[in-house]
Amino acid sequence: MIYAGPASQFPIYDGEQVTAAGRVSVVVPDGARRIAMEHLFQRSSAPAEIHVWLMSQDGADRDAAERIAQSVDPK
């Protein structure tokens, strides 16, 4: 499951906050790799915030959800 919408409660996950590509992302460890579990876009137009987060999953489902979340472009 992926949530994308306004009225953020960012951050919902504990992890390192990284700023890149116009968003703040929360990155958590997953074994030897790191997974971006949520992103917060802040904009000057409405909606002022867009919060995208992943439901914690494993394996291929998590990989697919992360790819989709990384592809969000709030134009």
N, CA, C and O atoms as a GROMACS GRO file, in nm:
protein
  300
    1MET      N    1   0.084  -0.117   0.000
    1MET     CA    2   0.000   0.000   0.000
    1MET      C    3   0.089   0.124   0.000
    1MET      O    4   0.191   0.128   0.069
    2ILE      N    5   0.050   0.222  -0.075
    2ILE     CA    6   0.120   0.350  -0.079
    2ILE      C    7   0.016   0.459  -0.052
    2ILE      O    8  -0.090   0.461  -0.114
    3TYR      N    9   0.047   0.548   0.040
    3TYR     CA   10  -0.039   0.663   0.067
    3TYR      C   11   0.025   0.784   0.002
    3TYR      O   12   0.146   0.804   0.012
    4ALA      N   13  -0.054   0.865  -0.064
    4ALA     CA   14  -0.009   0.993  -0.116
    4ALA      C   15  -0.121   1.093  -0.092
    4ALA      O   16  -0.231   1.077  -0.145
    5GLY      N   17  -0.094   1.196  -0.013
    5GLY     CA   18  -0.198   1.292   0.014
    5GLY      C   19  -0.151   1.406   0.101
    5GLY      O   20  -0.035   1.411   0.140
    6PRO      N   21  -0.243   1.500   0.132
    6PRO     CA   22  -0.211   1.615   0.215
    6PRO      C   23  -0.223   1.581   0.364
    6PRO      O   24  -0.239   1.465   0.401
    7ALA      N   25  -0.215   1.683   0.447
    7ALA     CA   26  -0.233   1.669   0.592
    7ALA      C   27  -0.134   1.569   0.650
    7ALA      O   28  -0.172   1.470   0.712
    8SER      N   29  -0.009   1.597   0.628
    8SER     CA   30   0.094   1.502   0.670
    8SER      C   31   0.111   1.497   0.820
    8SER      O   32   0.087   1.595   0.890
    9GLN      N   33   0.152   1.383   0.866
    9GLN     CA   34   0.197   1.363   1.004
    9GLN      C   35   0.343   1.322   0.997
    9GLN      O   36   0.388   1.235   1.071
   10PHE      N   37   0.416   1.387   0.908
   10PHE     CA   38   0.555   1.355   0.880
   10PHE      C   39   0.642   1.386   1.000
   10PHE      O   40   0.624   1.491   1.061
   11PRO      N   41   0.734   1.301   1.036
   11PRO     CA   42   0.755   1.166   0.983
   11PRO      C   43   0.676   1.063   1.063
   11PRO      O   44   0.651   1.081   1.182
   12ILE      N   45   0.637   0.957   0.997
   12ILE     CA   46   0.570   0.847   1.068
   12ILE      C   47   0.667   0.734   1.098
   12ILE      O   48   0.642   0.653   1.187
   13TYR      N   49   0.778   0.728   1.024
   13TYR     CA   50   0.882   0.628   1.048
   13TYR      C   51   1.002   0.692   1.115
   13TYR      O   52   1.032   0.808   1.091
   14ASP      N   53   1.070   0.616   1.200
   14ASP     CA   54   1.197   0.658   1.256
   14ASP      C   55   1.306   0.622   1.158
   14ASP      O   56   1.312   0.509   1.110
   15GLY      N   57   1.392   0.716   1.128
   15GLY     CA   58   1.501   0.690   1.036
   15GLY      C   59   1.575   0.818   1.004
   15GLY      O   60   1.544   0.924   1.059
   16GLU      N   61   1.671   0.808   0.918
   16GLU     CA   62   1.749   0.923   0.877
   16GLU      C   63   1.669   1.007   0.779
   16GLU      O   64   1.612   0.955   0.683
   17GLN      N   65   1.664   1.138   0.804
   17GLN     CA   66   1.595   1.229   0.711
   17GLN      C   67   1.697   1.284   0.612
   17GLN      O   68   1.797   1.344   0.651
   18VAL      N   69   1.668   1.264   0.484
   18VAL     CA   70   1.757   1.304   0.376
   18VAL      C   71   1.680   1.401   0.287
   18VAL      O   72   1.567   1.372   0.247
   19THR      N   73   1.742   1.514   0.254
   19THR     CA   74   1.680   1.611   0.164
   19THR      C   75   1.743   1.598   0.027
   19THR      O   76   1.864   1.611   0.011
   20ALA      N   77   1.659   1.573  -0.074
   20ALA     CA   78   1.706   1.561  -0.212
   20ALA      C   79   1.588   1.570  -0.307
   20ALA      O   80   1.476   1.531  -0.272
   21ALA      N   81   1.612   1.622  -0.426
   21ALA     CA   82   1.512   1.626  -0.533
   21ALA      C   83   1.381   1.693  -0.489
   21ALA      O   84   1.273   1.650  -0.529
   22GLY      N   85   1.392   1.800  -0.409
   22GLY     CA   86   1.273   1.875  -0.370
   22GLY      C   87   1.185   1.810  -0.266
   22GLY      O   88   1.068   1.843  -0.254
   23ARG      N   89   1.241   1.716  -0.192
   23ARG     CA   90   1.162   1.648  -0.089
   23ARG      C   91   1.253   1.609   0.026
   23ARG      O   92   1.375   1.605   0.013
   24VAL      N   93   1.190   1.581   0.139
   24VAL     CA   94   1.259   1.524   0.254
   24VAL      C   95   1.215   1.379   0.260
   24VAL      O   96   1.095   1.351   0.262
   25SER      N   97   1.310   1.287   0.264
   25SER     CA   98   1.279   1.144   0.267
   25SER      C   99   1.328   1.084   0.398
   25SER      O  100   1.431   1.125   0.451
   26VAL      N  101   1.254   0.987   0.449
   26VAL     CA  102   1.297   0.911   0.566
   26VAL      C  103   1.348   0.776   0.515
   26VAL      O  104   1.275   0.700   0.451
   27VAL      N  105   1.475   0.750   0.546
   27VAL     CA  106   1.542   0.631   0.498
   27VAL      C  107   1.569   0.540   0.617
   27VAL      O  108   1.621   0.585   0.720
   28VAL      N  109   1.534   0.412   0.604
   28VAL     CA  110   1.555   0.315   0.713
   28VAL      C  111   1.641   0.200   0.663
   28VAL      O  112   1.638   0.166   0.544
   29PRO      N  113   1.719   0.140   0.753
   29PRO     CA  114   1.801   0.026   0.713
   29PRO      C  115   1.716  -0.098   0.689
   29PRO      O  116   1.616  -0.121   0.757
   30ASP      N  117   1.757  -0.178   0.592
   30ASP     CA  118   1.692  -0.306   0.561
   30ASP      C  119   1.803  -0.404   0.526
   30ASP      O  120   1.833  -0.427   0.408
   31GLY      N  121   1.863  -0.461   0.629
   31GLY     CA  122   1.978  -0.547   0.605
   31GLY      C  123   2.095  -0.464   0.558
   31GLY      O  124   2.135  -0.368   0.624
   32ALA      N  125   2.151  -0.500   0.443
   32ALA     CA  126   2.267  -0.430   0.388
   32ALA      C  127   2.229  -0.307   0.306
   32ALA      O  128   2.317  -0.233   0.262
   33ARG      N  129   2.100  -0.285   0.284
   33ARG     CA  130   2.058  -0.170   0.203
   33ARG      C  131   1.970  -0.075   0.282
   33ARG      O  132   1.933  -0.103   0.396
   34ARG      N  133   1.936   0.036   0.220
   34ARG     CA  134   1.850   0.137   0.283
   34ARG      C  135   1.727   0.157   0.197
   34ARG      O  136   1.734   0.157   0.074
   35ILE      N  137   1.612   0.174   0.263
   35ILE     CA  138   1.484   0.190   0.195
   35ILE      C  139   1.424   0.326   0.230
   35ILE      O  140   1.418   0.363   0.347
   36ALA      N  141   1.382   0.401   0.128
   36ALA     CA  142   1.311   0.528   0.150
   36ALA      C  143   1.164   0.495   0.176
   36ALA      O  144   1.091   0.460   0.083
   37MET      N  145   1.123   0.505   0.302
   37MET     CA  146   0.987   0.466   0.342
   37MET      C  147   0.884   0.577   0.328
   37MET      O  148   0.764   0.550   0.321
   38GLU      N  149   0.930   0.702   0.326
   38GLU     CA  150   0.833   0.812   0.309
   38GLU      C  151   0.903   0.935   0.255
   38GLU      O  152   1.025   0.952   0.268
   39HIS      N  153   0.823   1.021   0.194
   39HIS     CA  154   0.872   1.144   0.133
   39HIS      C  155   0.774   1.256   0.166
   39HIS      O  156   0.653   1.235   0.170
   40LEU      N  157   0.827   1.375   0.190
   40LEU     CA  158   0.744   1.493   0.212
   40LEU      C  159   0.787   1.600   0.113
   40LEU      O  160   0.901   1.647   0.115
   41PHE      N  161   0.693   1.637   0.027
   41PHE     CA  162   0.714   1.747  -0.067
   41PHE      C  163   0.650   1.870  -0.007
   41PHE      O  164   0.535   1.864   0.039
   42GLN      N  165   0.720   1.982  -0.005
   42GLN     CA  166   0.664   2.109   0.042
   42GLN      C  167   0.661   2.203  -0.076
   42GLN      O  168   0.761   2.223  -0.145
   43ARG      N  169   0.542   2.262  -0.099
   43ARG     CA  170   0.520   2.343  -0.219
   43ARG      C  171   0.467   2.480  -0.182
   43ARG      O  172   0.414   2.500  -0.073
   44SER      N  173   0.482   2.574  -0.275
   44SER     CA  174   0.428   2.708  -0.252
   44SER      C  175   0.282   2.718  -0.293
   44SER      O  176   0.214   2.812  -0.254
   45SER      N  177   0.232   2.622  -0.372
   45SER     CA  178   0.092   2.621  -0.413
   45SER      C  179   0.018   2.507  -0.343
   45SER      O  180   0.081   2.417  -0.286
   46ALA      N  181  -0.113   2.512  -0.347
   46ALA     CA  182  -0.193   2.408  -0.282
   46ALA      C  183  -0.187   2.278  -0.361
   46ALA      O  184  -0.189   2.282  -0.484
   47PRO      N  185  -0.180   2.167  -0.296
   47PRO     CA  186  -0.159   2.151  -0.153
   47PRO      C  187  -0.015   2.186  -0.115
   47PRO      O  188   0.079   2.155  -0.188
   48ALA      N  189   0.000   2.250   0.000
   48ALA     CA  190   0.132   2.295   0.045
   48ALA      C  191   0.224   2.179   0.079
   48ALA      O  192   0.346   2.190   0.066
   49GLU      N  193   0.166   2.068   0.123
   49GLU     CA  194   0.245   1.949   0.154
   49GLU      C  195   0.184   1.828   0.086
   49GLU      O  196   0.062   1.812   0.082
   50ILE      N  197   0.269   1.744   0.034
   50ILE     CA  198   0.227   1.614  -0.017
   50ILE      C  199   0.312   1.510   0.053
   50ILE      O  200   0.435   1.512   0.042
   51HIS      N  201   0.248   1.420   0.124
   51HIS     CA  202   0.316   1.318   0.203
   51HIS      C  203   0.293   1.183   0.136
   51HIS      O  204   0.179   1.141   0.116
   52VAL      N  205   0.401   1.117   0.102
   52VAL     CA  206   0.395   0.986   0.037
   52VAL      C  207   0.464   0.888   0.130
   52VAL      O  208   0.579   0.910   0.169
   53TRP      N  209   0.396   0.778   0.165
   53TRP     CA  210   0.462   0.679   0.249
   53TRP      C  211   0.421   0.538   0.209
   53TRP      O  212   0.317   0.516   0.148
   54LEU      N  213   0.507   0.444   0.245
   54LEU     CA  214   0.486   0.303   0.213
   54LEU      C  215   0.441   0.229   0.338
   54LEU      O  216   0.485   0.259   0.448
   55MET      N  217   0.353   0.133   0.320
   55MET     CA  218   0.324   0.041   0.427
   55MET      C  219   0.439  -0.058   0.432
   55MET      O  220   0.488  -0.104   0.328
   56SER      N  221   0.483  -0.090   0.550
   56SER     CA  222   0.596  -0.181   0.564
   56SER      C  223   0.563  -0.316   0.502
   56SER      O  224   0.467  -0.382   0.541
   57GLN      N  225   0.642  -0.356   0.405
   57GLN     CA  226   0.626  -0.484   0.335
   57GLN      C  227   0.762  -0.551   0.325
   57GLN      O  228   0.863  -0.497   0.370
   58ASP      N  229   0.766  -0.667   0.266
   58ASP     CA  230   0.891  -0.738   0.245
   58ASP      C  231   0.906  -0.775   0.098
   58ASP      O  232   0.809  -0.779   0.023
   59GLY      N  233   1.029  -0.802   0.059
   59GLY     CA  234   1.058  -0.860  -0.071
   59GLY      C  235   1.018  -0.774  -0.188
   59GLY      O  236   1.034  -0.652  -0.187
   60ALA      N  237   0.965  -0.840  -0.290
   60ALA     CA  238   0.930  -0.776  -0.416
   60ALA      C  239   0.823  -0.669  -0.399
   60ALA      O  240   0.827  -0.567  -0.468
   61ASP      N  241   0.728  -0.689  -0.307
   61ASP     CA  242   0.624  -0.588  -0.283
   61ASP      C  243   0.685  -0.458  -0.232
   61ASP      O  244   0.647  -0.350  -0.277
   62ARG      N  245   0.780  -0.468  -0.140
   62ARG     CA  246   0.846  -0.348  -0.088
   62ARG      C  247   0.926  -0.279  -0.198
   62ARG      O  248   0.923  -0.157  -0.209
   63ASP      N  249   0.996  -0.357  -0.279
   63ASP     CA  250   1.075  -0.299  -0.388
   63ASP      C  251   0.985  -0.224  -0.487
   63ASP      O  252   1.019  -0.114  -0.531
   64ALA      N  253   0.871  -0.284  -0.521
   64ALA     CA  254   0.778  -0.220  -0.615
   64ALA      C  255   0.720  -0.093  -0.554
   64ALA      O  256   0.710   0.009  -0.622
   65ALA      N  257   0.682  -0.098  -0.427
   65ALA     CA  258   0.625   0.019  -0.361
   65ALA      C  259   0.728   0.131  -0.353
   65ALA      O  260   0.694   0.247  -0.375
   66GLU      N  261   0.853   0.098  -0.323
   66GLU     CA  262   0.955   0.202  -0.315
   66GLU      C  263   0.977   0.267  -0.452
   66GLU      O  264   0.991   0.389  -0.461
   67ARG      N  265   0.978   0.187  -0.558
   67ARG     CA  266   0.995   0.242  -0.694
   67ARG      C  267   0.880   0.338  -0.728
   67ARG      O  268   0.903   0.445  -0.784
   68ILE      N  269   0.758   0.300  -0.693
   68ILE     CA  270   0.643   0.386  -0.721
   68ILE      C  271   0.653   0.516  -0.641
   68ILE      O  272   0.632   0.624  -0.695
   69ALA      N  273   0.684   0.505  -0.513
   69ALA     CA  274   0.694   0.625  -0.427
   69ALA      C  275   0.805   0.717  -0.477
   69ALA      O  276   0.791   0.840  -0.474
   70GLN      N  277   0.915   0.660  -0.523
   70GLN     CA  278   1.027   0.741  -0.574
   70GLN      C  279   0.989   0.813  -0.703
   70GLN      O  280   1.050   0.914  -0.738
   71SER      N  281   0.889   0.763  -0.774
   71SER     CA  282   0.851   0.821  -0.903
   71SER      C  283   0.751   0.936  -0.890
   71SER      O  284   0.719   1.000  -0.990
   72VAL      N  285   0.701   0.964  -0.771
   72VAL     CA  286   0.602   1.070  -0.752
   72VAL      C  287   0.665   1.205  -0.789
   72VAL      O  288   0.776   1.238  -0.746
   73ASP      N  289   0.594   1.280  -0.869
   73ASP     CA  290   0.638   1.414  -0.911
   73ASP      C  291   0.521   1.509  -0.891
   73ASP      O  292   0.426   1.506  -0.969
   74PRO      N  293   0.527   1.593  -0.788
   74PRO     CA  294   0.411   1.677  -0.753
   74PRO      C  295   0.393   1.801  -0.840
   74PRO      O  296   0.374   1.910  -0.786
   75LYS      N  297   0.399   1.789  -0.970
   75LYS     CA  298   0.385   1.905  -1.058
   75LYS      C  299   0.247   1.960  -1.058
   75LYS      O  300   0.219   2.058  -1.128
   0.00000   0.00000   0.00000
